[in-house]
Amino acid sequence: MKDEDVEPFFATLKAANPMPRSELEYSTVFELLVAVLLSAQATDAGVNKATRRLFHVANTPQRILALGLAGVEDYIKTIGLYRTKAKHLMETCRILVEQHGGQVPRDRAALEALPGVGRKTANVVLNVAFGEDAMAVDTHIFRVSNRTGLAPGRNPLEVEQRLMERVPPAYRTDAHHWLILHGRYVCVARLPKCWQCAVAPFCDYQPKTPPPALRA
């Protein structure tokens, strides 16, 4: 993607969705942290189904700890890797209570020190909850960044660093959401829907996928 195409690329995404939001359901910073922690190798819809039940009875670190490991597992057992995630969540809650007064820290190092919280999860919390210019690179963003030529990289960290270099400051806060949603619904993994893509004119991907009627 040419440098002169980056701004109109994001301007087009913004025009279509001026106020993008995460598809994970949450009402507090802690609920967001829990939802993202549980979302690894799981769909947002699947996570939302589980957290609706969990947050109804326990939506603070103290209440999660009071449930106990078996109790947490029972609420999230529909999510993949739920036993490991339950252990991470319990330990994360313990650290939040003992070291952070039950609050989610606004600090990358402190976030990444929490069990089950890697760089991607920390970036989501910093960006979505605290409005910082952080770029969480999941499988959708990695694919879109490489396929379009926006921010090619061999691994998520390279893509993240390239995105922070190329995304204009005015779009950085919401770029994470735009790219995820674009990858989830348009620039999909198997067969990108180029025929209905508003940013196709700025994309390096060739050949563009033709409409279904022309692929027969």
Disulfide bonds with the S-S distance in Angstrom:
none
